[in-house]
Amino acid sequence: MLRFVTGAPLWVWPLLALLVYWGIKSSKQRTISANSAYLLPFFGLITINGIIALPNPSLSWSAFFILYALIAGATFQLQKRWIIARDGDQVTLAGEWFTFSVLMAQFVINYIGSATQIANPDLYASPIFLTLFASVIGATSGTFLGRALCIIRS
C-alpha cells in the first residue's frame, strides 16, 4: 500500500494540496465574478485525459457523456440553493462542502485509474472498471457544467 503513495509522481502532491485548498475555500461564503462561470466547465474537463487513455473508447465515452449530462442537470438544480445573491458581475455563493467532495473524488478516481493501469492492466481494461471509471469522471465533471449554467442563469 505504501508503494501507491511513494510511487506517485512528485507533482501529484502539490496538486492535491491545491485541490484541498480550493475545496476548503469553497466551504466558506464567497463572492466571485459571474464571468468565471464560463470557465467552470473547462475546469471539470481537466480530468478528461483519463478517459482518452482508456482502452474501449465507445464504452468509456458513452458512460462519460451519459453521467456528465445527468449530473450537470441535477447539479444545476442543486446549485440554486447555494447562490445567495447576484449583483451585476458579482455572485455571492454560500459555503458548502460539495465542491470539496467533487474535487477529492476527481483526484481519487484519477489516482485509482493510474494505479490500476500499472498494477492490474487486465482489471483496467475490463468493461466494469471502464464503465465505473468513466461514469465517476463524467459525474464529477458534469457538476462544474451544472454550476456554471446555474450561475449564468441567476
N, C-alpha and C positions, 0 to 999 in steps of 0.2 A: 504494500500500500504506500509506503514511503517513497517508492520508486515513481509513483504517479506525481508526487509533489516535486521531488528533486529532478525528475526527468523533463519537467516542463521548460519551455524556452524562458529565458530571463524576462522578456518583455511582457509575459503573462501577468506577473505580479504587480507591476505598476498599473497595468490596465485594470486589474481587479481593484486596486486602491482607488483609482479614478471612478470606477462604477459605484463603489461603496460610497464615495464622497457625493456623487450626484444623487444616489438613492437617498442618503440621509438628508441632503439639502432639500429634496422634494418632500420630505416629511414635515416641513415647516411651511407656513403660509408665505407666498412669494408673489411678486409682480414680474411678469415677463412681457416682452414685446409680442404682440399678436403676429407680427411678421415671422417670428421664429417658428410659428406653427407650420409654415411652408417647408421647413427643413426637417421636421419631425419624421415624416415617412422615410426619408433617406437614412436617418439615424437607425430606424428599425431594420433597414435593408443591409446594414453593415454585416449582419450575420449570414447573408446570402451566399458567401463564399463556401460555407458548409454544405449548402445544397448543390452548388455547382460541382463539388468534388464527389458527390455520391454516385455509385455505380449504375443505378437504374433510373435514368432521368425522367422517364414518363411517370413512374410511380412516385418518385420524390417530388417532382414539380406539382403533380396533381394533389398530393397530400398538403404540400405547402400552400398552394393557392386556395384550396377549399377552406383550410383553417384561417388563413390570412383574411379572407373575405368575411367569414363568420365572426371572427373575433373583432375585426375592425367595426362591424356593425354593433356588436354587443358593447364594445368599449365606447363607441360614440354615445350610447345611452348612459353608460356608467359615468363618463366624464362630466356630464351635466351637473352632477351633484358636487363637483369639485371646482367649478367655475363660480367664483364669488361675485365678480363684477368685471365689466369691461368699460374702459374709459378711453375712447379713441383707439390708439395703437397699443394701449396697455391692458393686460388681462391679469386680474388677481386670482390666484389659484389657492385653494385650501391645501393644507398639508395632508399628505396621505402616504401610506406605505406601499401602495400598489406599484408605483414606479420602481421602488427598491426591489420588490419581488420580481418584477419583469426583468430588470437588469441582471439580477442574480440568476434567474432562470436561463437567460440568454448565455451568460458566462458559463454556467454549469453544463448546459446541454452541448455547447461547443467544445468544452473541455472533455466531456464524456465521448463525444464523437471522435475527437483526435486520439484520445487514449484507446478507444475501442478499435479504431483503424490500425493502430500499431500492435496492440495486444492480442486482438482476435479478429483478423481480417474476414473470416467466414461469418462471424456474427455481424460485423459491419455491413456485409453485402446481403444479409438476409432481408427479405421483404418486411418482416415485422419491425426490425430495427430501422430500416429506411423510412417506413411509414411513421413510426413514433418520432424519430428524429426530425423529419421534415415537418411533421404536424406541430411539434413544440416550437420549432423555428418560425413556422408560419403564424402560429398563435401569438407568440411574443412580438413578432414584427408587426402584426396587424394591430396591436394595441396603440402603436405610435400613429398609424393612419387614423384610427378612431379618434384619438386625442386631437390630432391636427384638424380633422373635419369639424369636431365639436367647437374648438376654439375659433376657427374661421367663421363658423355659422353663428357664434354668440354675439 
